[in-house]
Amino acid sequence: MTTTIGRAFLGLTLLFAVAIGFSGCDQVGTEPKGLASGENIFQDDGSYKSYLGKLYAGLNVTGQSGPAGDADIEGIDEGFSQYVRLWWQMQELPTDEAVITFQDAGGAPQTLQKTNWGPTNGFLSAMYARISFQVMQINEFLRESTSGKLNSRGVSPEVQNKMPRWRAEARFLRALSYWHGADLFGGIPVVTQEQPRGGAPPSANTRQEVFEFVESELLAITDDEGEENLSPTGAAPYGRADRAAACMVLANLYLNAPVYLDNPQQVVGEDPMNRAAEYAGRVIESDAFSIESNYQDLFLADNHTANGVVFAIPNDGESTQHYGGTQFLTHAAVGGNMEPSNYGIDFGYNGLRTTPEGVNLYGGETSDDRRIFFTDGQSLEVDDLLDFQDGYAVPKYQNVTSSGQAGDNPTFPDTDYPMFRLAEAYLIYAEATVRGASNGDIGRAVSLVNDLRQRAGLGRDVAASDLQDLDQSGTPFLLQERGRELFWEARRRTDLIRFGRFTGSEYTWSWKGNDQAGASIPDYRALYPLPESELQVNPNLEQNAGY
């Protein structure tokens, strides 16, 4: 499977060393490389589309040559620096859904899953650097693609006519990364193309200011009256952002506004649940997506044909080779008595499993098609984090097609990473409605949740009271349902925080608080610390409380 974006955009060599970004790029530690000046890069019409391709590739590949050898991020193993791998680990390892055997990167994976990380954790530094790298690349593209620059270089009318949409796509990618940054770290510096390259370290911004920037950018590029706007829903090439992708970020932003903001209604201008329901509804009401009859098809080597994927990070075994994303998720989930070839791969990393609490998300519903566990030789309990056979394995992402054919390359899968799915829009609409959205319809919310459960083989057995009540374990039903539907999709940490189950002792799981039985953790751990390397070079930054 070779996607359009894989052919057109990847394998580029555009980056060189110039200091641009959140802070100086000459300190020791995990650092993004810089960029050459636009005057050296944008020499012909084709360079603009190629550079846009590199912006998308920043979510996927790890450097200028695959699978490794010329990394974007210095100071950490190149495979560890991949965007999706970092985002996934920071969202899943500190929760009830995942544990890992790996001890490398200075013990970074273990401190994540034991919820006892600190400002020197290598994964946190790499994620911050990856966000910085994306932002500085995008800012350079926006600086160098203004009408004035294009006219001065004699760029063709064809490219100039496409540029407003390309610039909107770049702004979407920047907003996506800033949402990730605000969710993980809280307040981080907002740097735009209006600020010059290099110079003094940027000023700090509050989490509210980052929220407002992301919101304003996404609203602007989904506005029909705007000069730069995204393609209508369903009209963009696969792997590129359209308005549905922007709506998914907005829906997530508004759903989590009570966590991100001290006064969410005042900042948003109305109840943010109204906005969450509105933007989730826009995705649901489009005719571009539909719920698949087979849940597993969403995570296989031909998932580019799955109608329920709203925005994906495309992978191709020949042209997008790296050790992150679905390469990591397919290989790290295989070990013990599992046969790698059954999953279209050549070996397993003996790494990722789930906890008993992760298994218990499904209750006794062994017929739930979303319950994708390998149990032969695996224990339910996780007594030893370093023993792969402690904990059920989760071969959710596989390098085989829906017809059972292996991907083209057993080391580097063809499986795309579904960043946003229609099913998540269903669940956001339902949750926003339960949380009081005045434009939400509880009957519709019930129907949407039942559609997902029916697809999972459970029947249409949910009523309005179920959505609003706790289940038998004392956990909100919708938190459990999100756990089942979005298992291992990098949402669990954010969900647990929003439902008040991440910190404290109301809900514990294996190895929470560095305790095999699970223990309380303090509230400040709902945010990650700013990396120590950033604080050393930017005196404008202040460490998050508790660290």
Secondary structure, DSSP 8 states (H G I E B T S, - for coil): ---HHHHHHSS---------SSS-S-SSSSEE-----HHHH--STHHHHHHHHHHHHTTT--BSSTTTTSBSEESS-GGGG-HHHHHHHHHHTTSTT-EE---HHHHHHHHHHTT---TT-HHHHHHHHHHHHHHHHHHHHHHHTSHHHHHHTT--HHHHHHHHHHHHHHHHHHHHHHHHHHHHHSS-----TTS-SSSS------HHHHHHHHHHHHHHHT-TTSSS--B-TT-S-TTS-BHHHHHHHHHHHHHTHHHH-SSHHHHHSS-HHHHHHHHHHHHHHSSS----S-GGGGGSTTGGG-TTEEEEE---TTTS--SSHHHHHHHTT--TT--GGGGT-S---S-EE--HHHHHTTTT-TT-TT---B-TT-BSS-S-TT-TTBS-B---S-SB-TTS-B-S-SSS----EEEEEHHHHHHHHHHHHHTT-TT--HHHHHHHHHHHHHHTTS-S---HHHHHSB-TTSSBHHHHHHHHHTTTSS-HHHHHHHTT-SSBSSS--TTGGG-TT---B-GGGGS----HHHHHH-TT----TT-
